[in-house]
Amino acid sequence: MKNTDPYDQNAGSWTGTDPFSTGPSGHETDPFEPDIPNQWVNKGHELVKKGSYKDAINCYNEALKLNPNLPRAWCSKGYALIKLKKYKESHACLDEALRINPRHVSCWTIKGWAFNCQNKHKDALVYLDRAIELDPHYVDAWYQKHLALNDLNRKAEADVALAKARELGFKG
């Protein structure tokens, strides 16, 4: 089965939107300040990029100890748990992120991807449609929707979703 991770640069679905980009405040040359939650999140993102998902989860947990209302940390932890195939735990984290910020488009998409990974494509569509409703230009949501529809043998709709993803910049 093809890797359908929306954020895996080697999977073919990479669009250039890196939810794990640390940005200027998380640059590796900046001093690490352990009392700043986003520093822990940024450190976790760097570990995710290296495939160190368990260590990344530890970083997200540290961030959440400092600020349990940080949807970015909950969503990122959920992503790392999916990579470890710990779907029940992942869904709990993603649900918490969406409770805190119901407009977190990346989190809606990641939750849809989690359901795709579990072959629960109808459930995936609920989350992917919500992501697209919030941001109709979110390429990864369209691509994940294509995958879900394709696996449900809804080929015409899958083709439309893939065409939209390509129109928005998908290069796979």
C-alpha positions in Angstrom: 0.0 0.0 0.0 1.3 3.5 -0.9 2.3 5.7 2.0 -0.6 8.2 2.4 1.0 10.4 5.1 0.1 13.9 4.0 3.3 15.2 5.5 5.8 12.6 4.4 8.0 14.3 1.8 8.8 10.9 0.3 5.3 9.7 0.0 4.3 11.5 -3.2 1.6 13.6 -1.6 4.0 16.3 -0.4 2.6 19.8 -1.2 5.2 21.9 0.5 3.0 22.8 3.5 5.1 21.6 6.4 3.1 21.6 9.6 6.3 20.7 11.4 8.2 23.8 10.2 9.7 25.4 13.3 9.7 28.9 11.9 12.1 31.6 13.0 11.5 31.1 16.8 12.4 27.4 16.6 15.5 27.6 14.5 18.2 25.2 15.7 20.6 28.0 16.6 18.2 29.6 19.0 18.9 28.6 22.7 16.4 26.0 23.9 14.2 27.3 26.8 12.5 24.4 28.5 9.9 26.7 30.1 8.4 27.7 26.8 5.8 25.2 25.5 6.4 26.0 21.8 10.1 25.2 22.2 9.1 21.7 23.2 6.7 21.5 20.2 9.4 22.6 17.8 11.9 20.1 19.3 9.2 17.4 18.8 8.8 18.5 15.2 12.5 18.1 14.6 12.3 14.6 16.0 9.3 13.7 13.9 11.3 14.7 10.8 14.0 12.2 11.9 11.4 9.5 12.5 11.9 9.5 16.3 8.2 9.4 17.1 8.4 8.2 20.7 10.9 11.0 21.6 8.7 13.5 19.8 5.7 12.4 21.9 7.8 13.0 25.0 8.5 16.5 23.8 4.8 17.2 23.1 4.0 15.8 26.6 6.4 18.3 28.1 4.8 21.1 26.1 1.3 20.0 27.3 2.5 19.9 31.0 3.3 23.6 30.6 0.2 24.5 28.5 -2.5 21.8 28.3 -4.5 24.1 26.0 -2.0 24.1 23.1 -3.8 22.6 20.1 -0.6 22.5 18.1 1.0 20.1 20.7 -2.1 17.9 20.8 -2.3 17.7 17.0 1.4 17.0 16.7 1.2 14.3 19.3 -1.7 12.8 17.5 0.3 12.7 14.3 3.2 11.0 15.9 0.9 8.4 17.5 -0.5 7.6 14.0 3.0 7.0 12.8 3.2 4.4 15.7 -0.2 3.0 14.7 -1.6 3.9 18.1 -4.9 5.1 16.6 -7.1 5.2 19.7 -4.6 7.4 21.5 -4.1 9.5 18.4 -7.9 10.1 18.0 -8.0 11.2 21.7 -5.2 13.8 21.1 -6.7 15.0 17.8 -10.1 15.4 19.4 -8.6 17.4 22.2 -6.9 19.7 19.7 -10.2 20.2 17.9 -12.0 20.8 21.1 -9.6 23.6 21.8 -9.5 25.0 18.3 -12.3 23.6 16.1 -10.9 25.6 13.1 -7.6 23.7 13.1 -7.6 22.6 9.4 -4.4 20.6 9.6 -5.8 18.7 12.6 -9.1 17.9 10.7 -6.9 16.6 7.8 -4.7 14.5 10.1 -7.7 13.0 11.7 -9.1 12.1 8.3 -5.7 10.6 7.4 -5.8 8.5 10.6 -9.2 7.1 9.6 -7.8 6.4 6.1 -4.9 4.5 7.7 -7.5 2.4 9.5 -9.5 1.7 6.3 -12.4 3.7 7.8 -12.8 5.8 4.7 -16.4 6.9 5.4 -15.2 8.3 8.7 -12.2 9.9 7.0 -14.5 11.8 4.6 -16.4 13.4 7.5 -13.1 15.0 8.8 -11.7 15.7 5.3 -14.9 17.4 4.2 -14.8 19.6 7.3 -11.1 20.5 6.6 -12.1 21.5 3.0 -15.1 23.5 4.3 -12.8 25.5 6.6 -10.1 25.9 3.9 -11.1 25.0 0.3 -7.5 25.5 -0.7 -5.9 23.0 1.7 -4.2 20.6 -0.8 -3.6 17.7 1.7 -7.3 17.5 2.6 -8.2 17.2 -1.1 -5.6 14.5 -1.7 -6.6 12.5 1.4 -10.3 12.8 0.2 -9.2 11.4 -3.1 -7.6 8.4 -1.4 -10.7 7.8 0.8 -13.1 8.0 -2.2 -10.8 5.8 -4.3 -10.8 3.1 -1.7 -14.6 3.3 -1.5 -14.7 2.7 -5.2 -16.2 6.1 -5.8 -13.9 6.7 -8.7 -15.6 9.7 -10.4 -15.6 11.6 -7.1 -12.0 10.5 -6.3 -10.9 11.8 -9.7 -12.6 15.2 -9.0 -10.8 15.4 -5.6 -7.5 14.5 -7.2 -8.0 17.1 -10.0 -8.7 19.7 -7.3 -5.6 18.7 -5.4 -3.5 19.1 -8.5 -5.1 22.4 -9.4 -4.0 23.6 -5.9 -0.4 22.4 -6.4 -0.3 18.7 -5.6 2.6 17.2 -7.5 2.1 13.4 -7.0 
